[in-house]
Amino acid sequence: MRVLVCDDEALARMRLKRLVERCDMEVVAEASTGREALASASRLHPDVVLMDIRMPDMDGLEAGAHLTRLEPAPAVIFCTAFEEHALQAFRVHALDYLLKPVSEADLRQALEKVRALNQVQLAEVQHRMAANRPRQRRHISARTYRGLELVQVEDVRYFQADQKYVTVYHTGGSVVINEPLKDLEKEFDGLFVRTHRSTLVALHYIEALEHGGSDGGYEVRLRDLDVRLPVSRRHLAGLRQALLNRN
């Protein structure tokens, strides 16, 4: 099996790489951050990712959830020095959890567990992991022609649904994701507000609520963006309250 090792400490990566090789498996890449792990996994398609949990920018739990969007998605085994992360790891249904310093016997057993799974069983583990991702991700991931593309949540202006897909409009452009708008609304409550049945807008970017849209109704004007988004009567009161709470 092909293994990717992700840890922000070089010595920890070196030790894990040595243990993997003693298990007669190949380390195809190393990464020091969750972002690096996602980029390498998107390019190299490892079978397994050994993932540290406590890392800067993007922790291992969030990175592990993003990895489930790859096709084929790798199995994720968390490795950490902190026992309190065990519950979090199993809540997202990681395949296994190893406490540092990782022993060769424990690592071999975890890797053999991956080998023993068939594709259907592995897909079910990955599905549960994606469904139980940590609350309020710091990044949105989308599969594009460039691979797995990450967008920082703080850069998202608004989400707009069209049937089963949602377009994410952000400072650098837009990407399409396959996530229900209602799930995004629940996850990012307090950061985004529903303005229409098909639109979820970042509170931080709302510059004004204005009357006099094309149908005589209300619309929101976004900061640094030449666009007006309609506000439905159903969501007007909730939007006004959210804007009051923001101020």
Backbone as CSV, one residue per row, in Angstrom:
resi,resn,N_x,N_y,N_z,CA_x,CA_y,CA_z,C_x,C_y,C_z
1,MET,0.839,-1.196,0.000,0.000,0.000,0.000,0.876,1.249,0.000
2,ARG,0.331,2.320,-0.536,1.036,3.594,-0.642,0.554,4.511,0.475
3,VAL,1.486,5.105,1.210,1.156,5.844,2.437,1.659,7.285,2.339
4,LEU,0.832,8.214,2.799,1.232,9.617,2.943,1.316,9.927,4.431
5,VAL,2.406,10.551,4.849,2.621,10.883,6.260,2.482,12.383,6.451
6,CYS,1.590,12.803,7.352,1.383,14.227,7.613,1.567,14.529,9.098
7,ASP,2.557,15.359,9.397,2.821,15.792,10.773,3.622,17.083,10.689
8,ASP,3.339,18.036,11.577,4.052,19.312,11.495,5.443,19.249,12.124
9,GLU,5.814,18.113,12.704,7.154,17.947,13.276,7.976,17.011,12.390
10,ALA,9.108,17.508,11.939,9.952,16.738,11.008,10.409,15.414,11.615
11,LEU,10.779,15.418,12.892,11.251,14.187,13.528,10.139,13.142,13.603
12,ALA,8.907,13.588,13.851,7.768,12.664,13.901,7.521,12.049,12.525
13,ARG,7.629,12.876,11.470,7.458,12.353,10.111,8.542,11.326,9.787
14,MET,9.769,11.638,10.170,10.890,10.732,9.901,10.679,9.384,10.585
15,ARG,10.209,9.425,11.829,9.998,8.184,12.587,8.873,7.367,11.962
16,LEU,7.752,8.027,11.606,6.635,7.317,10.992,7.044,6.717,9.651
17,LYS,7.805,7.462,8.883,8.254,6.954,7.586,9.082,5.683,7.775
18,ARG,9.975,5.699,8.764,10.811,4.532,9.034,9.951,3.329,9.439
19,LEU,8.920,3.573,10.270,8.038,2.481,10.700,7.230,1.918,9.535
20,VAL,6.737,2.816,8.670,5.967,2.360,7.506,6.837,1.467,6.621
21,GLU,8.051,1.883,6.391,8.948,1.098,5.541,9.286,-0.250,6.171
22,ARG,9.341,-0.293,7.519,9.559,-1.577,8.192,8.348,-2.485,8.062
23,CYS,7.197,-1.896,7.757,5.987,-2.699,7.501,5.885,-3.077,6.027
24,ASP,6.971,-2.865,5.289,7.046,-3.208,3.857,6.016,-2.460,3.028
25,MET,5.821,-1.184,3.356,4.926,-0.329,2.586,5.672,0.932,2.179
26,GLU,5.165,1.618,1.166,5.872,2.746,0.562,5.302,4.081,1.042
27,VAL,6.169,4.985,1.472,5.758,6.364,1.769,5.907,7.169,0.483
28,VAL,4.784,7.596,-0.085,4.820,8.291,-1.374,5.007,9.794,-1.205
29,ALA,4.719,10.332,0.002,4.882,11.767,0.226,4.831,12.059,1.712
30,GLU,5.415,13.205,2.068,5.323,13.730,3.428,4.704,15.123,3.361
31,ALA,3.997,15.500,4.418,3.386,16.823,4.482,3.504,17.347,5.903
32,SER,3.687,18.660,6.030,3.816,19.269,7.351,2.553,20.010,7.779
33,THR,1.567,20.127,6.880,0.286,20.781,7.200,-0.852,20.022,6.552
34,GLY,-2.062,20.276,7.026,-3.233,19.664,6.407,-3.380,20.066,4.953
35,ARG,-3.087,21.320,4.646,-3.170,21.799,3.260,-2.213,21.023,2.355
36,GLU,-0.983,20.840,2.818,0.003,20.096,2.028,-0.453,18.656,1.808
37,ALA,-1.031,18.070,2.845,-1.511,16.689,2.738,-2.594,16.567,1.684
38,LEU,-3.517,17.522,1.657,-4.602,17.484,0.679,-4.061,17.636,-0.738
39,ALA,-3.116,18.565,-0.919,-2.545,18.774,-2.249,-1.810,17.523,-2.728
40,SER,-1.023,16.915,-1.852,-0.269,15.716,-2.230,-1.194,14.526,-2.479
41,ALA,-2.212,14.372,-1.625,-3.144,13.258,-1.798,-3.938,13.401,-3.090
42,SER,-4.296,14.639,-3.441,-5.028,14.881,-4.685,-4.202,14.506,-5.906
43,ARG,-2.885,14.682,-5.794,-1.992,14.421,-6.921,-1.520,12.976,-6.987
44,LEU,-1.293,12.374,-5.795,-0.619,11.069,-5.756,-1.533,9.890,-5.433
45,HIS,-2.740,10.169,-4.909,-3.721,9.128,-4.597,-3.167,8.008,-3.701
46,PRO,-2.728,8.337,-2.490,-2.257,7.287,-1.575,-3.419,6.414,-1.099
47,ASP,-3.088,5.217,-0.641,-4.114,4.340,-0.076,-4.445,4.736,1.360
48,VAL,-3.428,5.244,2.066,-3.574,5.563,3.487,-2.903,6.903,3.778
49,VAL,-3.523,7.692,4.666,-2.880,8.902,5.175,-2.736,8.765,6.688
50,LEU,-1.487,8.860,7.170,-1.230,8.911,8.605,-1.227,10.387,8.984
51,MET,-2.220,10.808,9.769,-2.499,12.226,9.963,-2.372,12.646,11.430
52,ASP,-1.481,13.596,11.678,-1.436,14.234,12.990,-2.724,15.039,13.170
53,ILE,-3.128,15.307,14.406,-4.361,16.062,14.634,-4.076,17.531,14.929
54,ARG,-3.202,17.799,15.877,-2.970,19.191,16.279,-1.914,19.808,15.372
55,MET,-2.394,20.617,14.397,-1.510,21.303,13.456,-2.031,22.702,13.201
56,PRO,-1.151,23.652,12.825,-1.603,25.018,12.546,-2.396,25.099,11.246
57,ASP,-3.168,26.171,11.105,-3.957,26.494,9.910,-5.140,25.563,9.722
58,MET,-4.875,24.285,9.483,-5.941,23.299,9.321,-5.575,22.064,10.118
59,ASP,-6.380,21.726,11.133,-6.026,20.561,11.944,-6.335,19.263,11.208
60,GLY,-5.875,18.175,11.776,-6.011,16.887,11.110,-7.437,16.414,10.958
61,LEU,-8.310,16.781,11.898,-9.710,16.364,11.802,-10.377,16.993,10.584
62,GLU,-10.128,18.290,10.369,-10.711,18.942,9.197,-10.084,18.419,7.914
63,ALA,-8.765,18.269,7.917,-8.091,17.753,6.722,-8.594,16.354,6.380
64,GLY,-8.800,15.525,7.405,-9.310,14.181,7.175,-10.681,14.184,6.531
65,ALA,-11.539,15.112,6.968,-12.877,15.208,6.370,-12.791,15.645,4.911
66,HIS,-11.878,16.576,4.598,-11.719,17.007,3.201,-11.189,15.865,2.326
67,LEU,-10.356,15.017,2.895,-9.797,13.906,2.117,-10.877,12.969,1.592
68,THR,-12.010,12.896,2.285,-13.075,11.995,1.839,-13.691,12.452,0.519
69,ARG,-13.382,13.665,0.063,-13.924,14.170,-1.205,-13.102,13.723,-2.407
70,LEU,-11.955,13.133,-2.146,-11.138,12.651,-3.251,-11.716,11.360,-3.827
71,GLU,-11.416,11.115,-5.088,-11.804,9.853,-5.725,-10.572,9.249,-6.398
72,PRO,-10.090,8.113,-5.913,-10.552,7.395,-4.718,-10.059,8.086,-3.446
73,ALA,-10.842,8.006,-2.396,-10.463,8.630,-1.129,-9.586,7.674,-0.321
74,PRO,-8.530,8.191,0.310,-7.672,7.319,1.118,-8.288,7.003,2.471
75,ALA,-7.830,5.945,3.089,-8.174,5.682,4.481,-7.348,6.628,5.351
76,VAL,-7.935,7.094,6.449,-7.241,8.028,7.339,-7.011,7.369,8.696
77,ILE,-5.758,7.394,9.131,-5.396,6.913,10.467,-4.785,8.093,11.217
78,PHE,-5.404,8.503,12.304,-4.904,9.635,13.073,-3.785,9.189,14.014
79,CYS,-2.761,10.036,14.119,-1.639,9.795,15.034,-1.425,11.075,15.838
80,THR,-1.510,10.986,17.146,-1.362,12.196,17.951,-0.815,11.879,19.335
81,ALA,-0.223,12.883,19.944,0.329,12.718,21.292,-0.706,13.022,22.366
82,PHE,-1.894,13.468,21.974,-2.869,13.950,22.948,-4.069,13.006,23.038
83,GLU,-4.215,12.365,24.177,-5.283,11.383,24.350,-6.666,11.988,24.236
84,GLU,-6.804,13.279,24.576,-8.141,13.880,24.539,-8.704,13.959,23.124
85,HIS,-7.840,13.779,22.108,-8.322,13.815,20.726,-8.928,12.476,20.285
86,ALA,-8.787,11.455,21.101,-9.288,10.132,20.704,-10.781,10.160,20.426
87,LEU,-11.537,10.790,21.334,-12.987,10.842,21.166,-13.351,11.591,19.899
88,GLN,-12.673,12.711,19.638,-12.931,13.469,18.418,-12.645,12.625,17.181
89,ALA,-11.548,11.887,17.216,-11.171,11.070,16.070,-12.232,10.021,15.775
90,PHE,-12.732,9.361,16.801,-13.732,8.325,16.574,-15.102,8.901,16.262
91,ARG,-15.353,10.139,16.686,-16.621,10.778,16.317,-16.704,11.008,14.810
92,VAL,-15.563,11.259,14.180,-15.576,11.412,12.729,-15.323,10.081,12.026
93,HIS,-15.318,8.999,12.812,-15.230,7.645,12.253,-13.946,7.427,11.452
94,ALA,-12.835,7.900,11.987,-11.556,7.565,11.365,-11.365,6.056,11.414
95,LEU,-10.562,5.553,10.510,-10.368,4.115,10.463,-9.651,3.612,11.709
96,ASP,-8.713,4.419,12.216,-8.004,4.038,13.433,-7.394,5.284,14.064
97,TYR,-6.931,5.115,15.303,-6.350,6.192,16.095,-5.152,5.624,16.837
98,LEU,-3.981,6.213,16.618,-2.762,5.727,17.255,-2.167,6.827,18.123
99,LEU,-1.782,6.454,19.317,-1.208,7.417,20.252,0.316,7.417,20.120
100,LYS,0.887,8.624,20.013,2.345,8.749,19.939,2.984,8.473,21.304
101,PRO,4.184,7.944,21.348,4.964,7.476,20.186,4.367,6.194,19.612
102,VAL,4.106,6.194,18.326,3.462,5.057,17.659,4.431,3.876,17.636
103,SER,3.942,2.717,18.044,4.777,1.515,18.002,4.630,0.825,16.652
104,GLU,5.643,0.088,16.276,5.594,-0.639,15.011,4.453,-1.643,14.999
105,ALA,4.215,-2.309,16.115,3.144,-3.317,16.186,1.776,-2.678,15.977
106,ASP,1.529,-1.523,16.624,0.242,-0.846,16.479,0.043,-0.326,15.061
107,LEU,1.096,0.227,14.485,0.995,0.741,13.121,0.744,-0.389,12.135
108,ARG,1.463,-1.488,12.295,1.275,-2.635,11.404,-0.165,-3.149,11.483
109,GLN,-0.698,-3.215,12.702,-2.075,-3.688,12.885,-3.069,-2.742,12.204
110,ALA,-2.844,-1.425,12.341,-3.750,-0.452,11.724,-3.690,-0.529,10.204
111,LEU,-2.483,-0.666,9.652,-2.345,-0.758,8.201,-2.944,-2.054,7.660
112,GLU,-2.822,-3.123,8.414,-3.436,-4.384,7.986,-4.958,-4.293,8.021
113,LYS,-5.476,-3.478,8.944,-6.929,-3.270,8.991,-7.405,-2.609,7.693
114,VAL,-6.625,-1.650,7.198,-6.966,-1.006,5.918,-6.928,-2.025,4.793
115,ARG,-5.876,-2.835,4.775,-5.727,-3.832,3.708,-6.898,-4.816,3.680
116,ALA,-7.430,-5.108,4.876,-8.492,-6.107,4.974,-9.853,-5.584,4.507
117,LEU,-10.010,-4.259,4.462,-11.301,-3.698,4.059,-11.489,-3.804,2.549
118,ASN,-12.711,-4.144,2.136,-13.002,-4.065,0.717,-13.454,-2.639,0.386
119,GLN,-13.634,-2.346,-0.892,-13.941,-0.973,-1.307,-15.273,-0.478,-0.748
120,VAL,-16.258,-1.343,-0.634,-17.568,-0.958,-0.105,-17.443,-0.569,1.369
121,GLN,-16.713,-1.386,2.134,-16.536,-1.090,3.561,-15.756,0.204,3.767
122,LEU,-14.711,0.405,2.970,-13.913,1.620,3.082,-14.735,2.847,2.710
123,ALA,-15.557,2.747,1.682,-16.405,3.861,1.270,-17.391,4.230,2.371
124,GLU,-17.894,3.233,3.105,-18.834,3.503,4.193,-18.141,4.246,5.332
125,VAL,-16.924,3.862,5.666,-16.150,4.575,6.693,-15.938,6.024,6.270
126,GLN,-15.572,6.237,5.010,-15.312,7.580,4.507,-16.579,8.425,4.489
127,HIS,-17.707,7.801,4.164,-18.980,8.527,4.157,-19.339,9.011,5.563
128,ARG,-19.171,8.141,6.559,-19.472,8.532,7.943,-18.517,9.625,8.421
129,MET,-17.277,9.541,7.989,-16.291,10.544,8.381,-16.665,11.914,7.822
130,ALA,-17.098,11.967,6.562,-17.492,13.237,5.948,-18.734,13.803,6.622
131,ALA,-19.660,12.928,6.989,-20.914,13.384,7.599,-20.713,13.909,9.012
132,ASN,-19.651,13.481,9.675,-19.400,13.874,11.064,-18.183,14.773,11.195
133,ARG,-17.949,15.589,10.182,-16.797,16.494,10.219,-16.941,17.497,11.366
134,PRO,-15.841,18.081,11.808,-15.899,19.047,12.900,-16.787,20.239,12.553
135,ARG,-17.431,20.806,13.564,-18.315,21.945,13.348,-17.515,23.159,12.874
136,GLN,-18.108,23.886,11.957,-17.527,25.099,11.384,-16.099,24.910,10.889
137,ARG,-16.019,24.260,9.740,-14.736,24.158,9.051,-14.157,25.545,8.790
138,ARG,-12.859,25.596,8.636,-12.200,26.846,8.262,-12.016,26.936,6.751
139,HIS,-12.279,25.812,6.061,-12.123,25.770,4.612,-13.292,25.000,3.987
140,ILE,-13.624,25.369,2.767,-14.561,24.610,1.935,-13.728,23.919,0.867
141,SER,-13.990,22.650,0.620,-13.240,21.928,-0.412,-14.151,21.575,-1.570
142,ALA,-13.585,21.664,-2.763,-14.343,21.339,-3.976,-13.436,20.592,-4.940
143,ARG,-13.965,19.580,-5.596,-13.210,18.875,-6.629,-13.360,19.639,-7.943
144,THR,-12.238,20.091,-8.483,-12.241,20.821,-9.746,-11.231,20.165,-10.691
145,TYR,-11.091,20.739,-11.881,-10.116,20.190,-12.827,-8.694,20.335,-12.315
146,ARG,-8.499,21.218,-11.299,-7.173,21.391,-10.712,-6.914,20.390,-9.589
147,GLY,-7.912,19.592,-9.242,-7.795,18.660,-8.123,-8.725,19.084,-6.998
148,LEU,-8.258,18.939,-5.762,-9.053,19.335,-4.604,-8.714,20.789,-4.282
149,GLU,-9.672,21.676,-4.501,-9.449,23.109,-4.306,-10.022,23.536,-2.958
150,LEU,-9.221,24.306,-2.207,-9.637,24.777,-0.889,-9.945,26.268,-0.931
151,VAL,-11.049,26.643,-0.280,-11.441,28.049,-0.164,-11.610,28.359,1.318
152,GLN,-10.935,29.380,1.810,-11.113,29.762,3.203,-12.528,30.299,3.414
153,VAL,-13.161,29.846,4.479,-14.534,30.267,4.758,-14.623,31.781,4.889
154,GLU,-13.593,32.408,5.445,-13.618,33.863,5.621,-13.583,34.614,4.297
155,ASP,-13.242,33.913,3.196,-13.223,34.539,1.866,-14.509,34.309,1.086
156,VAL,-15.426,33.513,1.631,-16.680,33.218,0.926,-17.639,34.382,1.077
157,ARG,-18.167,34.873,-0.054,-19.153,35.965,-0.031,-20.573,35.406,0.148
158,TYR,-20.889,34.394,-0.685,-22.209,33.768,-0.534,-22.237,32.407,-1.212
159,PHE,-23.196,31.586,-0.757,-23.497,30.283,-1.351,-24.820,30.417,-2.107
160,GLN,-24.890,29.835,-3.284,-26.149,29.882,-4.045,-26.470,28.496,-4.596
161,ALA,-27.644,28.002,-4.241,-28.040,26.652,-4.618,-28.737,26.629,-5.974
162,ASP,-28.494,25.568,-6.721,-29.183,25.309,-7.980,-29.378,23.812,-8.078
163,GLN,-30.592,23.372,-7.756,-30.924,21.956,-7.659,-30.020,21.288,-6.622
164,LYS,-29.262,20.251,-6.988,-28.505,19.508,-5.973,-27.108,20.093,-5.731
165,TYR,-26.712,21.073,-6.520,-25.377,21.654,-6.371,-25.444,23.062,-5.786
166,VAL,-24.335,23.465,-5.157,-24.223,24.806,-4.581,-22.961,25.460,-5.127
167,THR,-23.106,26.694,-5.609,-21.951,27.460,-6.065,-21.441,28.324,-4.916
168,VAL,-20.141,28.259,-4.692,-19.492,29.039,-3.636,-18.810,30.231,-4.298
169,TYR,-19.317,31.431,-4.033,-18.720,32.644,-4.579,-17.759,33.222,-3.543
170,HIS,-16.503,33.367,-3.933,-15.490,33.821,-2.980,-14.610,34.876,-3.636
171,THR,-13.663,35.396,-2.887,-12.855,36.513,-3.374,-12.041,36.162,-4.617
172,GLY,-11.748,34.885,-4.802,-10.940,34.483,-5.955,-11.735,33.930,-7.112
173,GLY,-13.053,33.896,-7.016,-13.878,33.351,-8.096,-15.030,32.523,-7.554
174,SER,-15.207,31.334,-8.088,-16.303,30.473,-7.633,-15.949,29.010,-7.868
175,VAL,-16.518,28.142,-7.045,-16.396,26.692,-7.210,-17.762,26.080,-6.927
176,VAL,-17.958,24.875,-7.409,-19.226,24.171,-7.208,-19.001,23.007,-6.258
177,ILE,-19.894,22.864,-5.273,-19.796,21.766,-4.312,-21.117,21.005,-4.280
178,ASN,-21.057,19.803,-3.786,-22.250,18.968,-3.673,-22.622,18.834,-2.197
179,GLU,-23.092,19.926,-1.616,-23.510,19.952,-0.215,-24.833,20.698,-0.113
180,PRO,-25.787,20.190,0.666,-27.068,20.879,0.796,-26.908,22.235,1.474
181,LEU,-27.654,23.226,0.993,-27.588,24.568,1.563,-28.013,24.562,3.028
182,LYS,-28.968,23.716,3.371,-29.449,23.672,4.760,-28.351,23.180,5.710
183,ASP,-27.478,22.278,5.230,-26.370,21.808,6.061,-25.327,22.911,6.258
184,LEU,-25.070,23.676,5.201,-24.136,24.801,5.301,-24.690,25.868,6.244
185,GLU,-25.994,26.114,6.160,-26.623,27.101,7.036,-26.479,26.694,8.500
186,LYS,-26.675,25.421,8.776,-26.560,24.924,10.157,-25.109,25.001,10.636
187,GLU,-24.176,24.580,9.788,-22.771,24.550,10.188,-22.223,25.951,10.446
188,PHE,-22.596,26.910,9.598,-22.022,28.250,9.688,-22.985,29.268,10.275
189,ASP,-23.854,28.793,11.144,-24.780,29.688,11.847,-23.988,30.758,12.605
190,GLY,-24.382,32.013,12.426,-23.675,33.124,13.055,-22.691,33.797,12.120
191,LEU,-22.244,33.074,11.082,-21.344,33.653,10.082,-22.082,33.981,8.789
192,PHE,-23.076,33.163,8.459,-23.856,33.349,7.237,-25.342,33.426,7.591
193,VAL,-26.096,34.111,6.758,-27.530,34.267,6.999,-28.287,33.951,5.713
194,ARG,-29.424,33.295,5.863,-30.258,32.961,4.709,-31.012,34.217,4.271
195,THR,-30.894,34.564,2.999,-31.623,35.709,2.450,-32.703,35.275,1.468
196,HIS,-32.621,34.042,1.031,-33.541,33.515,0.028,-33.470,31.996,0.136
197,ARG,-34.449,31.299,-0.366,-34.422,29.833,-0.256,-33.207,29.238,-0.945
198,SER,-32.618,29.979,-1.887,-31.462,29.444,-2.612,-30.156,30.161,-2.288
199,THR,-30.172,31.085,-1.302,-28.984,31.902,-1.083,-28.639,32.046,0.399
200,LEU,-27.350,31.885,0.698,-26.805,32.035,2.039,-25.653,33.032,1.930
201,VAL,-25.736,34.139,2.678,-24.801,35.255,2.496,-23.949,35.452,3.749
202,ALA,-22.660,35.765,3.546,-21.754,36.046,4.661,-22.139,37.378,5.301
203,LEU,-22.459,37.352,6.590,-22.840,38.575,7.295,-21.756,39.638,7.192
204,HIS,-20.523,39.207,7.263,-19.391,40.137,7.262,-19.338,40.974,5.988
205,TYR,-19.838,40.425,4.868,-19.735,41.116,3.587,-20.990,41.903,3.218
206,ILE,-22.043,41.833,4.028,-23.258,42.597,3.715,-23.025,44.064,4.042
207,GLU,-23.102,44.910,3.029,-22.884,46.347,3.221,-24.182,47.076,3.533
208,ALA,-25.274,46.640,2.903,-26.547,47.326,3.144,-27.715,46.446,2.738
209,LEU,-28.844,46.678,3.414,-30.128,46.091,3.027,-30.934,47.213,2.396
210,GLU,-31.325,47.032,1.144,-31.963,48.108,0.399,-33.329,47.685,-0.125
211,HIS,-34.220,48.673,-0.210,-35.551,48.442,-0.772,-35.560,48.953,-2.209
212,GLY,-36.278,48.236,-3.066,-36.400,48.714,-4.435,-35.734,47.833,-5.450
213,GLY,-35.776,46.530,-5.212,-35.246,45.587,-6.180,-36.089,45.558,-7.438
214,SER,-35.765,44.680,-8.357,-36.465,44.617,-9.642,-37.949,44.338,-9.486
215,ASP,-38.321,43.643,-8.404,-39.740,43.345,-8.169,-40.317,44.215,-7.055
216,GLY,-39.587,45.268,-6.687,-40.070,46.152,-5.629,-39.780,45.652,-4.234
217,GLY,-39.064,44.537,-4.129,-38.771,43.973,-2.824,-37.420,44.446,-2.301
218,TYR,-36.870,43.678,-1.362,-35.584,44.025,-0.750,-34.454,43.229,-1.401
219,GLU,-33.258,43.787,-1.262,-32.060,43.099,-1.722,-30.888,43.530,-0.857
220,VAL,-29.838,42.703,-0.850,-28.642,43.067,-0.090,-27.535,43.459,-1.059
221,ARG,-26.783,44.478,-0.644,-25.607,44.909,-1.398,-24.371,44.414,-0.664
222,LEU,-23.469,43.785,-1.391,-22.275,43.212,-0.785,-21.074,44.125,-0.980
223,ARG,-20.232,44.169,0.033,-19.028,44.986,0.001,-18.058,44.477,-1.061
224,ASP,-17.515,45.417,-1.837,-16.495,45.116,-2.860,-16.972,44.130,-3.919
225,LEU,-18.289,44.105,-4.165,-18.822,43.175,-5.158,-19.998,43.838,-5.870
226,ASP,-19.915,43.884,-7.180,-20.958,44.549,-7.967,-22.117,43.596,-8.218
227,VAL,-22.821,43.274,-7.139,-23.965,42.368,-7.258,-24.981,42.701,-6.181
228,ARG,-26.253,42.554,-6.527,-27.343,42.704,-5.570,-28.050,41.355,-5.477
229,LEU,-28.280,40.892,-4.254,-28.923,39.596,-4.065,-30.316,39.806,-3.485
230,PRO,-31.337,39.194,-4.091,-32.709,39.403,-3.609,-32.942,38.795,-2.234
231,VAL,-33.810,39.440,-1.484,-34.204,38.964,-0.154,-35.688,38.614,-0.205
232,SER,-36.016,37.379,0.116,-37.420,36.969,0.100,-38.128,37.473,1.354
233,ARG,-39.439,37.669,1.254,-40.200,38.137,2.410,-40.089,37.168,3.580
234,ARG,-39.997,35.894,3.264,-39.918,34.874,4.308,-38.666,35.040,5.179
235,HIS,-37.571,35.521,4.573,-36.299,35.596,5.298,-35.924,37.025,5.701
236,LEU,-36.792,37.994,5.420,-36.472,39.388,5.708,-36.295,39.646,7.202
237,ALA,-37.218,39.154,8.020,-37.145,39.402,9.471,-35.879,38.784,10.066
238,GLY,-35.560,37.557,9.644,-34.363,36.896,10.152,-33.096,37.621,9.750
239,LEU,-33.075,38.159,8.521,-31.922,38.920,8.047,-31.749,40.193,8.864
240,ARG,-32.854,40.913,9.082,-32.776,42.149,9.877,-32.248,41.876,11.278
241,GLN,-32.707,40.779,11.879,-32.257,40.450,13.233,-30.773,40.100,13.232
242,ALA,-30.339,39.364,12.216,-28.923,39.000,12.122,-28.042,40.227,11.957
243,LEU,-28.523,41.207,11.172,-27.758,42.436,10.977,-27.705,43.256,12.262
244,LEU,-28.788,43.268,13.016,-28.785,43.962,14.311,-27.799,43.307,15.279
245,ASN,-27.802,41.987,15.314,-26.894,41.252,16.206,-25.445,41.469,15.799
246,ARG,-25.209,41.597,14.486,-23.849,41.832,13.995,-23.320,43.172,14.473
247,ASN,-24.221,44.166,14.475,-23.808,45.510,14.866,-23.781,45.685,16.388
